[in-house]
Amino acid sequence: MKKLFTVLAMVALACFAAGLAAAQEGTGGTGSVFGVGAGSRGIAMGGAFSAIADDASALYYNPAALRLNRYPGVVLNHMQLFSGFSDAGYDFLGLVYPTLSAGSIGLGIMSIGTGSIRGFDEYSRETGEITYRESQAILGYAFTLPWRYIGEMTAGSSVKLLSQRVGDYSDTGTGVDIGLLYKPKYVRNIVIGCNIQDLIGAETKLVTVSDKVPRTIMVGAGYTYPFKNGSAVSLALQMNAPQYDKKEIRFGAEYMFKQLLSVRLGFDSEKITAGLGVAWRGYSVDYGYFSRDDAGSAHPISVSARIGRSIDEKIAYREQQRLLEEERRIQQIFTKRISGHVSAAEQYRRDGSLGKALDELKAALDYDPTNAAVAETLAVVERTILREEETRSQNAEKSALISQHFSLGLDYYSKDDYVLSRAEWRNVLDLDPENEKAREYLAKTEEKLKALIDEHRLRATGLERNGQLAAAMGEWNVVRTLDPESAEAKQASDRINARLNEMSRDYTETSKKLRIMELFDGAVKEFGDGRYAETVRDLGELLRLDPTHQEGRRLLLRAQRRMTPLTDREKEQVRTLYIEGMKFFTQNEYSNAIERWKRILDIDPDNESVVKNIEEAQKRIENAAIPEGKR
């Protein structure tokens, strides 16, 4: 009889614990004692948290929601359970750690208990006070499933170790939760969650009385609308289906102002719930409120913190490291290629193939335009080619003209200005049709131009296909500059203009810029063809659109000067002075040559050949002042 009475006392204490849960859930003792929930935020939203739990309380509401956590974090929650049970404490501690690719893991502890319970023996004699405590440790894991055909789906599970103690009697049991989370592919900001809580319910036995936690199915949906200022509104709806009781409908709402202040409201199937939250730099304090007619009210308080870097920050850091490593490898490749081109150039110089050496040095500079040593070697090769060309020509005047055009051709070629370089090679061949070097450089220049045209055409096509219309237009304009007769470039420019007209509100400004580019390109071509009146007309319109266009203004001055032709007397003076200068130049009397040619510039300031001759004569004066061993 004494043992039977003791068992009955244990049952009464267990019923007291179940009564706490029943007071919160209205389940008549058939629900879990932890049915209150976890965390002030979820409680304040009526427990409708299975689809939007983005903190460590997801361990309780839906283990799959652990994957919603972007930061490692901790949540600590405490409350005195209802005003009618002032000594009944309810606590939750949760930790969550999301990884980049290995899912998210969580660890939590929940505990409910009370003391000062009076004990009696079979004769109704008081035996002293006993305590009751029920705790469960939760280990959860969630990972994103690889199937993304209809959206993003996350699965999660948690193992729970339940411990129950009444007085001197205790027992443990193990339970399992399984959860799912689904984000539809074509509907933004919607999340659907499902958690089968206690799919395998923990079973404990105190003396002869067994108690198994019943299963509860939670199905919920959440919607979050973010504002541009950092604020957000979240709405949640959830249905709970306990194994031994009627279904419950819960819902909650939260408004978060700039991630600083949150206001929450909900319905937990019986009463209205509410709460507030304050957050600052990853730390937050949350307050919740709910009540029951037969048990009074409760006020859960939670403190939470974000720890370390978020998943997004880790992804950004990993990408930054990848880019740094990629840049380092590219630099190594460039260094190796530069060394290879320089070595090949030196071999060609020893073999006397200066044109091939020049190409190799140019290729090296393409990888590193700031390489002073390569640039200096390239300049030496250019000067060597010029000296050889000067030696080859016999006629002084013709040799000077050929040398001048050849020098300009090399200069433009080394600066990748292949359009002007091509014009200079053609000038050389007009003067000397048998000039094989000019013919060779012309062929190389044509190849470079063709490669450039193909490169810019492919780049323009790719940019246009990716929707980068402004960049594509720039590439097509380069194609038109390199090949003014390109019908494809003209059609592409017209097509992009039409698309820009439809897409851009700033059409007028864009059209103006495009018109400026078109006018300048046309003016350059007209100037090169000798159509100076058309050049002046187009540049006048260009400068009305953009008065700050310095290149257009300079070209306008040159065209205006060329529109004023030299008189016969001036032409004769220019010719006489030019020949006198060439005679002094061939006799190494460079100062006298410069004096004659400068007088030509007083008559014809736009004479580029004379300017180049003066520069060459000044270089020779400077070289003559340098001792032979230091040149």
C-alpha positions as CSV (number, residue, x, y, z in Angstrom):
1,M,0.0,0.0,0.0
2,K,2.8,2.4,0.8
3,K,4.5,1.8,-2.6
4,L,1.1,2.2,-4.4
5,F,0.6,5.6,-2.7
6,T,4.0,6.7,-3.7
7,V,3.3,5.9,-7.3
8,L,0.0,7.8,-7.1
9,A,1.8,10.8,-5.7
10,M,4.3,10.6,-8.7
11,V,1.4,10.5,-11.1
12,A,-0.2,13.6,-9.4
13,L,3.1,15.5,-9.8
14,A,3.4,14.5,-13.5
15,C,-0.2,15.6,-14.0
16,F,0.7,19.0,-12.5
17,A,3.4,19.4,-15.2
18,A,1.1,18.3,-17.9
19,G,-1.5,20.7,-16.5
20,L,0.9,23.6,-17.1
21,A,1.1,22.6,-20.8
22,A,-2.7,22.0,-20.9
23,A,-3.2,25.5,-19.5
24,Q,-1.2,26.9,-22.4
25,E,-2.4,24.7,-25.2
26,G,-5.9,23.7,-24.0
27,T,-5.1,20.1,-24.7
28,G,-6.5,18.6,-21.6
29,G,-3.1,17.1,-20.6
30,T,-2.4,15.4,-23.9
31,G,0.2,17.8,-25.1
32,S,3.9,18.2,-24.4
33,V,4.9,20.3,-21.4
34,F,7.1,22.3,-23.8
35,G,4.0,23.4,-25.8
36,V,4.6,27.0,-24.7
37,G,7.2,27.3,-27.4
38,A,10.7,28.7,-27.5
39,G,11.9,32.3,-27.6
40,S,9.9,35.5,-27.0
41,R,9.6,36.3,-30.7
42,G,7.9,33.1,-31.7
43,I,5.6,33.1,-28.6
44,A,4.6,36.7,-29.3
45,M,3.6,35.7,-32.9
46,G,1.2,33.1,-31.6
47,G,3.7,30.2,-32.1
48,A,3.1,30.5,-35.9
49,F,6.9,30.2,-36.5
50,S,7.5,26.9,-38.3
51,A,8.0,28.7,-41.7
52,I,9.9,31.9,-40.6
53,A,12.0,30.9,-37.6
54,D,15.3,32.5,-38.4
55,D,17.0,32.3,-35.0
56,A,18.0,29.4,-32.7
57,S,14.4,28.8,-31.7
58,A,14.0,27.0,-35.0
59,L,15.3,24.0,-33.0
60,Y,11.8,23.8,-31.5
61,Y,9.5,25.0,-34.3
62,N,11.1,23.4,-37.3
63,P,14.6,22.0,-37.5
64,A,14.6,22.6,-41.3
65,A,14.4,26.4,-40.5
66,L,17.9,26.3,-39.1
67,R,19.0,26.9,-42.7
68,L,17.2,30.3,-42.6
69,N,19.9,31.5,-40.2
70,R,22.5,33.6,-42.0
71,Y,24.5,34.3,-38.9
72,P,25.8,32.0,-36.1
73,G,23.7,33.0,-33.1
74,V,22.5,32.3,-29.6
75,V,19.1,32.8,-27.9
76,L,18.4,32.7,-24.2
77,N,14.8,32.8,-23.0
78,H,13.3,32.8,-19.5
79,M,9.8,33.3,-18.0
80,Q,7.8,32.6,-14.9
81,L,5.1,30.3,-16.2
82,F,1.7,32.1,-15.5
83,S,0.8,34.2,-12.5
84,G,-1.0,31.2,-11.0
85,F,2.3,29.2,-10.7
86,S,4.8,31.8,-9.5
87,D,7.4,29.1,-8.8
88,A,7.2,27.4,-12.2
89,G,10.2,28.5,-14.4
90,Y,10.4,27.9,-18.1
91,D,13.8,28.3,-19.9
92,F,15.3,27.8,-23.3
93,L,18.9,28.1,-24.6
94,G,19.6,27.7,-28.2
95,L,22.7,27.9,-30.4
96,V,22.8,27.7,-34.3
97,Y,25.8,27.6,-36.6
98,P,25.2,27.8,-40.4
99,T,28.0,26.6,-42.8
100,L,28.7,27.5,-46.4
101,S,28.0,24.1,-47.9
102,A,27.6,21.6,-45.1
103,G,24.2,22.7,-43.8
104,S,23.3,24.2,-40.4
105,I,23.6,22.7,-37.0
106,G,21.8,23.7,-33.8
107,L,22.0,22.8,-30.1
108,G,19.4,23.7,-27.6
109,I,18.2,23.0,-24.0
110,M,14.7,23.4,-22.7
111,S,13.7,23.1,-19.1
112,I,10.5,23.5,-17.0
113,G,10.3,22.9,-13.3
114,T,9.0,24.0,-9.9
115,G,9.7,23.3,-6.3
116,S,8.0,23.6,-2.9
117,I,5.6,20.8,-3.7
118,R,4.3,19.3,-0.5
119,G,4.6,15.5,-0.2
120,F,2.4,13.2,2.0
121,D,2.6,9.5,2.9
122,E,-0.2,7.0,2.8
123,Y,-1.5,8.2,6.2
124,S,-1.8,11.8,4.9
125,R,1.2,12.8,7.0
126,E,3.4,15.5,5.4
127,T,6.8,14.2,4.4
128,G,8.4,17.5,3.3
129,E,8.8,19.3,0.0
130,I,9.7,17.7,-3.3
131,T,10.7,19.2,-6.7
132,Y,9.6,18.5,-10.3
133,R,11.8,19.2,-13.4
134,E,11.5,18.2,-17.0
135,S,14.3,19.0,-19.5
136,Q,15.2,18.1,-23.0
137,A,18.4,18.6,-25.0
138,I,18.0,19.1,-28.7
139,L,20.6,18.5,-31.4
140,G,19.4,19.6,-34.9
141,Y,20.7,19.6,-38.4
142,A,19.4,21.1,-41.7
143,F,20.6,21.0,-45.2
144,T,19.4,22.3,-48.6
145,L,18.3,19.6,-51.0
146,P,20.0,19.7,-54.4
147,W,16.7,19.6,-56.4
148,R,15.9,23.2,-57.5
149,Y,13.5,22.6,-60.4
150,I,10.5,24.1,-58.7
151,G,12.2,26.0,-55.9
152,E,14.5,25.7,-52.9
153,M,13.8,22.9,-50.4
154,T,15.4,22.3,-47.1
155,A,15.2,19.3,-44.9
156,G,16.0,19.1,-41.2
157,S,15.8,16.7,-38.2
158,S,16.5,16.9,-34.5
159,V,17.2,14.4,-31.9
160,K,15.8,15.1,-28.4
161,L,17.0,13.6,-25.1
162,L,14.1,14.1,-22.6
163,S,14.8,13.9,-18.8
164,Q,12.0,13.8,-16.2
165,R,12.6,14.0,-12.5
166,V,10.0,14.1,-9.7
167,G,11.4,14.0,-6.2
168,D,13.8,11.0,-6.1
169,Y,12.4,9.4,-9.2
170,S,13.8,10.1,-12.7
171,D,14.0,8.7,-16.2
172,T,15.1,9.6,-19.7
173,G,13.8,9.1,-23.2
174,T,14.7,9.9,-26.8
175,G,12.5,11.6,-29.4
176,V,12.9,12.7,-33.0
177,D,11.5,15.7,-35.0
178,I,11.6,15.9,-38.9
179,G,11.0,19.2,-40.7
180,L,10.8,20.6,-44.3
181,L,11.0,24.1,-45.7
182,Y,10.1,25.1,-49.2
183,K,10.6,28.4,-51.1
184,P,8.7,28.4,-54.4
185,K,10.8,29.3,-57.5
186,Y,8.4,31.7,-59.1
187,V,6.8,33.3,-56.0
188,R,9.1,35.7,-54.1
189,N,9.2,36.0,-50.3
190,I,6.9,33.1,-49.6
191,V,8.1,30.2,-47.4
192,I,6.1,27.0,-46.5
193,G,7.2,25.0,-43.5
194,C,6.2,21.6,-42.1
195,N,7.4,20.0,-38.8
196,I,6.4,16.6,-37.5
197,Q,7.2,17.2,-33.9
198,D,7.9,14.1,-31.8
199,L,7.6,11.8,-34.8
200,I,9.2,9.4,-32.4
201,G,8.0,10.6,-29.0
202,A,10.3,10.4,-26.0
203,E,8.9,7.9,-23.4
204,T,9.7,8.0,-19.7
205,K,8.7,5.9,-16.8
206,L,8.5,6.9,-13.2
207,V,8.2,3.7,-11.1
208,T,5.3,2.0,-12.9
209,V,3.8,5.0,-14.8
210,S,4.8,5.4,-18.4
211,D,4.5,8.8,-20.2
212,K,5.1,9.2,-24.0
213,V,5.2,12.6,-25.7
214,P,2.5,12.7,-28.3
215,R,3.1,13.6,-31.9
216,T,2.2,17.1,-33.3
217,I,2.2,18.1,-36.9
218,M,2.9,21.8,-37.7
219,V,2.2,23.2,-41.1
220,G,2.7,26.8,-41.8
221,A,3.4,29.5,-44.3
222,G,5.2,32.8,-44.0
223,Y,5.5,36.0,-46.1
224,T,8.1,38.7,-45.7
225,Y,8.0,42.0,-47.5
226,P,11.3,44.0,-47.2
227,F,11.3,47.8,-47.6
228,K,14.1,49.8,-49.2
229,N,15.0,51.5,-45.9
230,G,15.8,48.2,-44.2
231,S,12.4,47.8,-42.5
232,A,10.2,44.7,-43.1
233,V,6.8,43.2,-42.5
234,S,6.4,39.4,-41.8
235,L,3.1,37.5,-41.8
236,A,2.7,33.9,-40.7
237,L,-0.1,31.4,-40.6
238,Q,0.1,27.9,-39.1
239,M,-2.0,24.9,-38.3
240,N,-1.1,22.5,-35.5
241,A,-2.5,19.0,-35.5
242,P,-1.9,17.3,-32.1
243,Q,-2.2,13.5,-32.0
244,Y,-4.9,13.4,-29.3
245,D,-6.6,16.8,-29.6
246,K,-8.3,19.1,-32.0
247,K,-6.5,21.1,-34.6
248,E,-5.3,24.6,-33.9
249,I,-5.0,27.7,-36.1
250,R,-2.3,30.2,-35.2
251,F,-1.1,33.3,-36.9
252,G,1.3,36.1,-36.2
253,A,2.6,39.4,-37.6
254,E,5.8,41.4,-37.1
255,Y,6.8,44.9,-38.2
256,M,10.5,45.6,-37.9
257,F,11.7,49.2,-38.3
258,K,15.2,49.5,-39.8
259,Q,16.3,46.4,-37.9
260,L,16.1,48.4,-34.7
261,L,12.6,48.1,-33.3
262,S,10.1,45.3,-33.8
263,V,6.4,45.1,-32.9
264,R,4.6,41.7,-32.9
265,L,1.0,40.5,-32.6
266,G,-0.4,37.0,-32.9
267,F,-3.1,34.5,-32.0
268,D,-2.2,31.2,-30.4
269,S,-5.6,29.4,-31.1
270,E,-7.0,30.7,-27.8
271,K,-5.8,34.2,-26.9
272,I,-4.1,37.2,-28.5
273,T,-0.4,37.4,-28.1
274,A,1.9,40.4,-28.4
275,G,5.5,41.5,-28.0
276,L,8.3,44.0,-28.6
277,G,11.9,43.7,-29.6
278,V,14.9,46.1,-29.6
279,A,18.1,45.3,-31.6
280,W,21.4,47.0,-32.0
281,R,24.5,45.7,-33.9
282,G,23.6,42.0,-33.7
283,Y,22.3,42.0,-30.2
284,S,18.6,42.0,-29.3
285,V,16.2,41.9,-26.4
286,D,12.7,40.6,-27.0
287,Y,9.6,40.6,-24.8
288,G,6.4,38.6,-25.2
289,Y,3.0,38.3,-23.6
290,F,0.3,35.6,-23.6
291,S,-2.4,34.6,-21.1
292,R,-5.0,31.9,-20.2
293,D,-8.2,32.4,-18.4
294,D,-7.5,29.7,-15.9
295,A,-3.8,30.2,-15.4
296,G,-3.1,34.0,-15.8
297,S,-0.5,35.7,-17.9
298,A,3.2,35.0,-18.7
299,H,5.9,37.4,-19.9
300,P,8.8,35.6,-21.7
301,I,12.0,37.6,-22.0
302,S,14.7,36.6,-24.6
303,V,18.2,37.9,-25.1
304,S,19.9,36.9,-28.4
305,A,23.1,37.7,-30.2
306,R,24.7,37.2,-33.6
307,I,28.2,35.7,-33.5
308,G,30.9,36.1,-36.1
309,R,30.4,36.5,-39.9
310,S,27.3,35.8,-41.8
311,I,27.0,33.2,-44.6
312,D,26.8,36.1,-47.1
313,E,30.0,37.6,-45.7
314,K,31.8,34.3,-45.9
315,I,30.7,33.8,-49.5
316,A,32.0,37.3,-50.3
317,Y,35.3,36.6,-48.5
318,R,35.7,33.3,-50.3
319,E,35.0,35.0,-53.7
320,Q,37.5,37.7,-52.8
321,Q,40.2,35.1,-52.0
322,R,39.4,33.3,-55.3
323,L,39.8,36.5,-57.3
324,L,43.1,37.4,-55.5
325,E,44.4,33.9,-56.3
326,E,43.2,34.2,-59.9
327,E,44.9,37.6,-60.2
328,R,48.1,36.2,-58.8
329,R,48.1,33.3,-61.3
330,I,47.3,35.7,-64.2
331,Q,50.2,37.8,-63.1
332,Q,52.5,34.8,-63.1
333,I,51.3,33.9,-66.6
334,F,51.8,37.5,-67.8
335,T,55.3,37.6,-66.3
336,K,56.2,34.3,-68.0
337,R,54.8,35.4,-71.4
338,I,56.6,38.8,-71.2
339,S,59.9,37.0,-70.5
340,G,59.2,34.7,-73.5
341,H,58.5,37.6,-75.9
342,V,61.5,39.6,-74.7
343,S,63.8,36.5,-75.2
344,A,62.3,36.0,-78.7
345,A,62.9,39.7,-79.5
346,E,66.5,39.5,-78.5
347,Q,67.0,36.4,-80.7
348,Y,65.4,38.2,-83.7
349,R,67.6,41.2,-83.1
350,R,70.7,39.0,-83.2
351,D,69.4,37.4,-86.4
352,G,68.7,40.8,-88.0
353,S,64.9,40.4,-88.1
354,L,64.1,43.7,-86.6
355,G,60.5,43.7,-87.7
356,K,59.8,40.4,-85.9
357,A,61.7,41.8,-82.8
358,L,59.4,44.8,-82.9
359,D,56.3,42.6,-82.9
360,E,57.6,40.6,-80.0
361,L,58.3,43.7,-77.9
362,K,54.9,45.1,-78.8
363,A,53.3,41.8,-77.6
364,A,55.3,42.1,-74.3
365,L,54.0,45.7,-73.8
366,D,50.5,44.5,-74.4
367,Y,50.8,42.4,-71.2
368,D,52.5,45.2,-69.2
369,P,52.3,48.7,-70.8
370,T,54.2,50.2,-67.9
371,N,57.3,48.0,-68.4
372,A,60.0,50.7,-69.0
373,A,62.8,48.3,-70.0
374,V,60.7,46.8,-72.7
375,A,59.6,50.2,-73.9
376,E,63.2,51.4,-74.1
377,T,64.3,48.3,-76.0
378,L,61.4,48.9,-78.4
379,A,62.5,52.5,-79.0
380,V,66.0,51.3,-79.7
381,V,64.7,48.8,-82.3
382,E,62.5,51.5,-83.9
383,R,65.6,53.8,-84.2
384,T,67.6,51.0,-85.7
385,I,64.9,50.3,-88.3
386,L,64.8,54.0,-89.1
387,R,68.6,54.2,-89.6
388,E,68.5,51.2,-91.9
389,E,65.7,52.8,-93.9
390,E,67.6,56.0,-94.2
391,T,70.6,54.2,-95.5
392,R,68.6,52.3,-98.1
393,S,67.2,55.4,-99.8
394,Q,69.5,57.2,-102.3
395,N,67.5,60.3,-103.2
396,A,67.8,62.9,-100.3
397,E,64.5,64.5,-100.7
398,K,62.6,61.3,-101.5
399,S,64.5,59.5,-98.7
400,A,63.5,62.2,-96.2
401,L,59.9,61.9,-97.2
402,I,59.9,58.1,-97.1
403,S,61.8,58.2,-93.8
404,Q,59.2,60.7,-92.4
405,H,56.3,58.5,-93.5
406,F,58.1,55.4,-92.3
407,S,58.8,57.0,-88.9
408,L,55.1,58.0,-88.6
409,G,54.1,54.5,-89.6
410,L,56.3,52.9,-87.0
411,D,55.2,55.4,-84.4
412,Y,51.5,54.8,-85.0
413,Y,52.1,51.0,-85.3
414,S,53.9,50.9,-81.9
415,K,51.0,52.9,-80.4
416,D,48.4,50.5,-81.9
417,D,47.0,53.3,-84.1
418,Y,46.7,51.0,-87.0
419,V,44.4,53.2,-89.1
420,L,46.9,56.0,-89.3
421,S,49.8,53.5,-89.6
422,R,48.1,52.0,-92.6
423,A,47.8,55.4,-94.3
424,E,51.6,56.0,-93.7
425,W,52.6,52.7,-95.2
426,R,50.5,53.5,-98.2
427,N,52.2,56.9,-98.5
428,V,55.6,55.1,-98.4
429,L,54.5,52.7,-101.2
430,D,53.2,55.6,-103.3
431,L,56.7,57.1,-103.2
432,D,58.6,53.8,-103.4
433,P,56.4,50.9,-104.8
434,E,59.4,48.5,-104.4
435,N,59.7,49.2,-100.6
436,E,59.4,45.6,-99.3
437,K,59.6,46.7,-95.6
438,A,56.7,49.1,-96.0
439,R,54.7,46.3,-97.9
440,E,55.5,43.9,-95.0
441,Y,54.4,46.4,-92.4
442,L,51.3,47.2,-94.4
443,A,50.4,43.5,-94.5
444,K,51.0,43.2,-90.7
445,T,48.9,46.3,-90.1
446,E,46.1,45.0,-92.2
447,E,46.2,41.8,-90.1
448,K,46.2,43.8,-86.9
449,L,43.2,45.8,-88.1
450,K,41.3,42.7,-89.1
451,A,42.1,41.1,-85.8
452,L,41.0,44.2,-84.0
453,I,37.8,44.4,-86.0
454,D,37.0,40.8,-85.3
455,E,37.8,41.3,-81.6
456,H,35.6,44.3,-81.2
457,R,32.8,42.7,-83.3
458,L,32.8,39.6,-81.1
459,R,32.9,41.8,-77.9
460,A,30.1,44.0,-79.2
461,T,28.0,41.0,-80.1
462,G,28.5,39.5,-76.6
463,L,27.8,42.8,-74.8
464,E,24.6,43.4,-76.8
465,R,23.5,39.9,-76.1
466,N,24.0,40.4,-72.4
467,G,22.0,43.7,-72.5
468,Q,25.1,46.0,-72.0
469,L,23.9,48.3,-74.8
470,A,26.1,51.3,-74.1
471,A,29.3,49.2,-74.0
472,A,28.2,47.4,-77.1
473,M,27.6,50.7,-78.9
474,G,31.1,51.8,-78.0
475,E,32.5,48.6,-79.5
476,W,30.5,48.9,-82.7
477,N,31.8,52.5,-83.0
478,V,35.3,51.2,-82.8
479,V,34.5,48.8,-85.6
480,R,33.1,51.6,-87.7
481,T,36.2,53.7,-87.0
482,L,38.4,50.8,-88.1
483,D,36.2,49.8,-91.1
484,P,33.9,52.8,-92.1
485,E,32.3,50.7,-94.8
486,S,31.1,48.0,-92.3
487,A,27.4,47.5,-93.0
488,E,27.1,45.1,-90.0
489,A,28.4,47.8,-87.6
490,K,26.0,50.4,-89.2
491,Q,23.0,48.0,-88.8
492,A,24.1,47.1,-85.2
493,S,24.4,50.8,-84.3
494,D,20.9,51.5,-85.7
495,R,19.5,48.5,-83.9
496,I,21.0,49.5,-80.5
497,N,19.9,53.1,-81.0
498,A,16.3,51.7,-81.5
499,R,16.6,49.6,-78.3
500,L,18.0,52.5,-76.3
501,N,15.1,54.6,-77.5
502,E,12.7,52.1,-75.9
503,M,14.6,51.4,-72.7
504,S,16.3,54.6,-71.6
505,R,14.6,57.7,-70.1
506,D,17.7,59.6,-70.7
507,Y,17.4,59.1,-74.5
508,T,18.1,62.8,-75.3
509,E,21.5,62.8,-73.5
510,T,22.4,59.4,-74.9
511,S,21.5,60.4,-78.4
512,K,23.5,63.6,-78.0
513,K,26.6,61.6,-77.0
514,L,26.1,59.1,-79.8
515,R,25.7,62.1,-82.2
516,I,28.9,63.6,-80.9
517,M,30.7,60.3,-81.5
518,E,29.2,60.0,-85.0
519,L,30.1,63.6,-85.9
520,F,33.7,63.2,-84.7
521,D,34.2,59.9,-86.4
522,G,32.8,61.3,-89.6
523,A,34.9,64.5,-89.3
524,V,38.0,62.4,-88.8
525,K,37.2,60.4,-92.0
526,E,36.3,63.6,-93.9
527,F,39.5,65.3,-92.8
528,G,41.6,62.2,-93.8
529,D,39.8,62.3,-97.3
530,G,40.5,66.0,-97.7
531,R,36.9,67.1,-97.4
532,Y,37.5,70.0,-95.2
533,A,34.3,71.9,-95.7
534,E,32.3,68.8,-94.6
535,T,34.8,68.5,-91.7
536,V,34.1,72.1,-90.6
537,R,30.4,71.7,-90.9
538,D,30.3,68.5,-88.8
539,L,32.7,69.8,-86.2
540,G,30.6,73.0,-85.9
541,E,27.6,71.0,-85.0
542,L,29.7,68.8,-82.6
543,L,31.0,71.9,-80.7
544,R,27.4,73.3,-80.5
545,L,26.5,70.0,-78.7
546,D,29.7,69.8,-76.6
547,P,31.7,73.1,-76.4
548,T,34.3,71.3,-74.2
549,H,35.3,68.7,-76.9
550,Q,39.0,69.6,-77.2
551,E,39.9,67.1,-79.9
552,G,37.0,68.4,-82.1
553,R,38.2,72.0,-81.5
554,R,41.8,71.1,-82.5
555,L,40.6,69.3,-85.6
556,L,38.4,72.2,-86.6
557,L,41.4,74.6,-86.5
558,R,43.4,72.2,-88.7
559,A,40.5,71.9,-91.2
560,Q,40.0,75.7,-91.3
561,R,43.7,76.2,-92.0
562,R,43.6,73.7,-94.8
563,M,40.6,75.3,-96.4
564,T,42.7,78.4,-97.0
565,P,45.0,77.1,-99.7
566,L,48.5,78.4,-100.1
567,T,49.2,80.8,-102.9
568,D,51.6,79.9,-105.7
569,R,54.1,82.2,-104.2
570,E,53.8,80.6,-100.7
571,K,54.0,77.1,-102.2
572,E,57.2,78.1,-104.0
573,Q,58.6,79.5,-100.7
574,V,57.7,76.3,-98.9
575,R,59.3,74.2,-101.6
576,T,62.5,76.3,-101.6
577,L,62.8,76.3,-97.8
578,Y,62.1,72.6,-97.6
579,I,64.8,71.7,-100.1
580,E,67.3,74.1,-98.4
581,G,66.5,72.5,-95.1
582,M,67.0,69.0,-96.6
583,K,70.4,70.0,-98.0
584,F,71.5,71.3,-94.6
585,F,70.1,68.1,-92.9
586,T,72.0,65.8,-95.2
587,Q,75.2,67.8,-94.5
588,N,74.6,67.4,-90.7
589,E,74.0,71.2,-90.3
590,Y,70.9,70.5,-88.2
591,S,70.5,74.0,-86.7
592,N,70.3,75.6,-90.2
593,A,67.9,72.9,-91.3
594,I,65.7,73.7,-88.3
595,E,65.8,77.4,-89.0
596,R,64.6,76.8,-92.6
597,W,61.8,74.4,-91.6
598,K,60.5,76.7,-88.9
599,R,60.1,79.4,-91.5
600,I,57.9,77.0,-93.4
601,L,55.7,76.6,-90.3
602,D,55.3,80.4,-90.3
603,I,53.7,79.9,-93.7
604,D,52.0,76.5,-93.2
605,P,51.6,75.7,-89.5
606,D,49.8,72.4,-90.2
607,N,52.7,70.8,-92.1
608,E,53.2,67.5,-90.2
609,S,56.1,66.4,-92.3
610,V,58.1,69.6,-91.4
611,V,57.2,69.1,-87.7
612,K,58.5,65.6,-87.7
613,N,61.7,66.8,-89.6
614,I,62.3,69.4,-86.9
615,E,61.9,66.8,-84.1
616,E,64.3,64.4,-85.8
617,A,66.9,67.2,-86.3
618,Q,66.6,68.2,-82.7
619,K,67.1,64.6,-81.6
620,R,70.3,64.4,-83.7
621,I,71.6,67.6,-82.1
622,E,70.9,66.1,-78.7
623,N,72.6,62.8,-79.6
624,A,75.6,64.7,-80.9
625,A,76.1,66.3,-77.5
626,I,76.2,62.9,-75.8
627,P,79.6,61.2,-75.7
628,E,79.9,58.2,-78.0
629,G,80.2,55.7,-75.2
630,K,77.1,56.8,-73.4
631,R,74.7,56.8,-76.3
